[in-house]
Amino acid sequence: MKRILYILLLSIRQSMRSPVNTLLCILVLAGSIALVTTMFSICAMLFLSSYPYEMADRIVIVEKCDKQKNCHWQWSVDSYRMMEDASADVFEHLIPTFKDTVFVQNGSIGQNLGASYVAWDFDKSLQVEPILGRTFTQEDAATGAEPVVIIGEKIWDGFYERDRNVIGKSIVVDGRARTIVGVMPAIMEYPIRERLWIPLNLETLKQDTGWAEMVFVIGIINEGLSVEQAEEMFQPIAQEISKAYPKEHFNTEKAELLRMNDTLRSPSDIVLFGTLFACSILVLFTGCGIASGLLTARYAERSQELAIRSALGASRAQIVTQIMLEFTLLSTSAIILGHLTSRYIGASILSHYLGVFDMPVFIARSHSIMLLPFTIAILIIVTASSTIVPALRATKTDIRNILRESTRTGSSLRLTKLSNLLISWQVATSCIVLNGCALIGYSLYSFNHECKYFDPADYIGATVSFNSNKHHDDHKRAALMAEIMKLVREHPQIEKAAISTEYFNYYQWGVGTKVWPEGKTYKNEIEAPTAIQRVISPGYFDATNTPLISGREFNESDDYDHPLVAIVNDSFAMEHFGTLDVIGKSIGVHGQDEQHSIVAVVPDTMDDVYIEGKLPVFYLPYATTPWYDLTMIIKSDADIESIKDHITNSIGMVDKDTCLTSIMPLNKQRDKNGHGDILGFVFVLFSMFSIGTLIMTIAGLYGVISFSLNVRKQEMGIRLSLGASPTHIVTGLAKQSFIYICIGMAFGLAGTLGMRILLTQCVIAMPESLLVYVLTMLALMLMCLVAVILPALRQADCEPSDALRT
């Protein structure tokens, strides 16, 4: 015990003899540990999370996949009934459900929320007890039963401020008042991100929802069966269903069972965050390499001392133990500092984005159990990988060779080789991480500036929602919205206003629709081409400052009482007609019989940077294709609260069952509903990696070169004494380091290419700029050279006599 205490005190004393070296080691390691721990927390939430149900590993979603390899969850009621009768050997329990976005209204408060119509016994297999009240009974799902609903904890908290007397109160769901019979805990998000549940009656599904005729099917596999075995057993059943209902399944190739846990993550999520985690591992080993170089430099200075101790009887094991203990003190300090930094990052950054993404509660809590073992593993990895080279170097026991090397600068030569290796490694890592940051940053910039004719920051986006029961008539709903828009435009500070079903040309919010261009025939619907359908109001292109190439905008007469019309963009015209002269030609929509005459051609309203190739788009007037949820696009310099009050009053004057469900600056609305938030989150992570890696690289280069030159101080003094100029020495050192910087950049570019392939092909097609890459590389090279030249200048400026006396 006394021996261990003695070694511990000696280790502390030795560390304090080189305070700059010690501090650099701690800071470099703490930064890398903070980054890798942060990424581990994120990846653990994404990759290791599962639904908190007892049989979560046996819960699957029954899919059917078509010949184009697209999978769908929808089954007709008749198909489901046949499945239920024939699959007792495969499934312990089948739960039909219909996922929907419903308009929930409690007084003046309205919101669009995820909901599910579910079988009355849906909760029995999940074994999740309600916080308040009860779950459904079979009588709740019977025809003519009193409308009831179970709400989630988030609705209970937001709408009712956790009032424990909420049971028995009424809430309006899609225009129908329903009695609240239970409150489920926040961990209950079944099947996927639901906030409330309604009993499903297969006989009245369309009447209850206003439009639905299909169900999703959740299955609980029989105990003892794997998902693969269950899927194989289910195939003959799926084939029989396809034969019984050929019209529904004419394009179905096979059935698949998707683990419900797999719905928590997508392949693109795994690629994206897996890439980020790999970058964090690179950063960690960069930190370890820097620490190893600093320690090697330290022990190179102490080589004579260690050799003398060995000659006086100290065993190799004792020397190694001391070195390991010295660094264990450093790495433990770095672990503590890195963990605290990671906690700060989690509290200040991750918590914000988790709120933005509305992450399920059980995902946010899933990583904490694994964090302690991961931290211990990092401590072991950091200690071992950082000390192995210094320990091997320091435990050379031949005092004659060491003393001879110290006079011939052999030690410094070996140290220089290690420094060169570290330079290349650090530069390669920085290159990969910085280029990843540049790629994501440029994508984020493009997303925020992709609109050619307007700035979304100058507009307000307001979502207006109808309920599917009261407003199921398309004609009346179109007239209702036209009346609301007329009142909204009366606000004196509203310059322009229009409505749309998408967020200012953001392509994902268009709907892929089959079209039949005039003059072309196709054997069936599968062969017909697909284009993006957008539904807009008259004045949309004027409101968005989009010029017309030819033709006219929609007007108030483009309704059900007049011939159907459409507007196409130039990509649509060129792809399907080979010319922009398409006014008067027609396209079939939703079948060849529904012909729409083209009345205008507009330019592509954005650079479609998130897909490959141009995007064919056609627009239909809202009066002939009304939707349930619309975005008001308003250009105004008034504050949002004033516009909100005006819209709310306008809606109230027309129909009290219609509600404003969200209002915010249009650029923020696009971020929330598009790639903006996820790109912003990834950019923040890459920025943290980039800043941390850059600081570590500069500090590491500066520290390693400084200590390397310090060991070579006598050599530098001799060269200066023999007439070498300081400029010549600095130039020679910079030239030598420049070679290894270029080698590091070459390896970094190879790594960047691999990361680019993953991000651009496996995640989303991202815009790129060669100029951004070039500027990133030049900036990295400049900073690396500065980090190398500064210690060289300091060494070259010393007095030869002082250097020779060292």
Secondary structure, 3 states (H helix, E strand, C coil): CHHHHHHHHHHHHHHHHCHHHHHHHHHHHHHHHHHHHHHHHHHHHHHCCCCCCCCHHHEEEEEEEECCCCEECCEEHHHHHHHHHHCCCCEEEEEEEEEEEEEEEECCEEEEEEEEEECCCCCCCCCCCCCEECCCCHHHHCCCCCCEEEEEHHHHHHHHCCCCCCCCCEEEECCEEEEEEEEECCCCCCCCCCCEEEECCCCCHHHHHCCCCEEEEEEEECCCCCHHHHHHHHHHHHHHHHHHCCCCCCCEEEEEEEEHHHHHCCHHHHHHHHHHHHHHHHHHHHHHHHHHHHHHHHHHHCHHHHHHHHHCCCCHHHHHHHHHHHHHHHHHHHHHHHHHHHHHHHHHHHHHHHHHCCCCHHHHCCCHHHHHHHHHHHHHHHHHHHHHHHHHHHCCCCHHHHHHHHHHCHHHHHHHHHHHHHHHHHHHHHHHHHHHHHHHHHHHHHHHCCECCCCHHHEEEEEEECCCCCCCCHHHHHHHHHHHHHHHCCCCCEEEEEEECCCCCCHHHCEEEEEEECCCCCCCCCCCCEEEEEEECCCHHHHCCCCCCEECCCCCCCCCCCCCEEEEEHHHHHHHHCCCCCCCCEEEECCCCCEEEEEEEECCCECCCCCCCCCCEEEEECCCCCCCEEEEEEEECCCHHHHHHHHHHHHHHHCCCCEEEEEEEHHHHHHHHCCHHHHHHHHHHHHHHHHHHHHHHHHHHHHHHHHHHHHCHHHHHHHHHCCCCHHHHHHHHHHHHHHHHHHHHHHHHHHHHHHHHHHHHHHCCCCCCHHHHHHHHHHHHHHHHHHHHHHHHHHHCCCHHHHHHC
